Amino acid sequence: MPLYEFECIKCRRNVEKSLKTLEKKRDKETVKGLVEKYSNIHAIEVVDLEREEIVAKHGRRGKDSIFSDYYLKDGTLLALFSMQNYRFSELIYGEEDEKNVRCYCGEKKKVEKVISSFSFTRDLSTDMPKPDLSNLPPEVRKRTHIGEYIEEKDRPKKNRPTPKRLS
């Protein structure tokens, strides 16, 4: 059974429009204008990864904001957004509850139902699959060793050692 989350279309489009604008122009005035224009974006910081310096920055981190990073210009620039989360989950008991879902920004009509990334998780107690090393060069593959040890916290409960009792 898939789990669902909701996305505010308006808030998501504000971020998408900001990214398109930043692709074209990345100066301080543009960043300032974007933060002031869109209410769900609290701060934007554009970082040049090659020169390791901040190109433009404006706004403050919001109290309940999330951070998202996006690469621009073939991965040489990084845009850091501090914004309201436009993806959220709600408890839905009936079809009427789904019609009353509201985004944090107050938007009620433009909320879209999306499949959650958690819907594909079946059993968290199983071991993670080992990575495929066949595409690595032979000299790297020889030196790479993936052990069989599983940390205590990651072991299924049935395989954990029983704690010793003090008498």
LINFEN-V803765 format. One record per helix or strand of 3 or more residues. SS is the DSSP state (h for helix, s for strand). FROM is the first residue (numbers start at 1). LEN is the number of residues. If there is no record, write none. Layout:
SS&FROM&LEN / SS&FROM&LEN
This chain:
s&4&5 / h&9&16 / h&28&10 / s&41&8 / s&53&7 / s&66&7 / s&77&7 / h&95&5 / s&111&5 / h&117&4 / h&138&6 / h&152&3 / h&157&3
